[in-house]
Amino acid sequence: MATVIDGKAFAQQLRNDLKEKVAALKSEHRLTPGLAVVLVGEDPASQVYVRNKARQTVEVGMESFEHRLGADTDEKTLLDLIERLNNDDAVHGILVQLPLPAHIDEPKVINAVSHDKDVDGFHLINVGRLNTDGGGVVPCTPLGSLMMLKSQLGDLSGLHAVVLGRSNIVGKPMAALLLQANCTVTVAHSRTRNLDALCRTADILVAAVGRARMVPGDWIKPGATVIDVGINRIEEDGKMRLVGDVDYPSAEAVAGAITPVPGGVGPMTIACLLHNTVQQARRIAGIGED
Ligand code: GUN
């Protein structure tokens, strides 16, 4: 039976540490980190995330600014808001919830956020840093996943990591982080051949494809560490359930360690967003990284 990697407990620990750091920034530097979250439209899943982000931001002692815009908001209005937030000294982090409605140019909006206030690590400058010498802000889901991997395995050097999925939000930055950690990295996707055999060679398997229970236990090398990024809502036996990209019951019997869904990667993503906001606030204030 696999060790269950408890993302909920891990995230709680991270938030406790952040609470102390925020208190120290307030008392020693008169600095209260502020996070602005912008939501365009009424996507139900996005609304839940945004509410959780706002609540947890306040819980660690930071300021939360929420901007909810209608689904028919035009691009110019959104860009004007971002410009205002870029120039607002109380705001140290700006997150524009994705996906945006189809009539808005997503890359344009992402790159309109000042790279100093980007807490997603999606701005081209931060993407460039991640893929060269590091030092920029790192996307939250891959960062949380890496923290859990390191705490489980210690040194990752030389391990074969297979990343399933090549999104800009998870797959690509995850691969870059694992490479920085000296893994041998394979990025697999919907056109990859012999996916099952490839997955069986993975010491670390990160599943980020958004397909419910796509990875069965017999794709997993015995003892491998499995990070399940998927959050899929499915209806089963007349009930709505949240399931990952990995078939948990069969995977748990083979893997050495595995993240559950829910309670694995999800809570870590928000905790890392708060971490990134504190880092950006420190940088903007010239305090340096801790
Ligand atoms: N939508 C789903 N995941 C994310 C994320 O990490 N950041 C943003 N901005 N939008 C998302």
Boltz pocket constraint, residues with backbone or C-beta under 6 A from the ligand:
constraints:
  - pocket:
      binder: B
      contacts: [[A, 95], [A, 96], [A, 97], [A, 98], [A, 99], [A, 120], [A, 140], [A, 141], [A, 169]]
      max_distance: 6.0
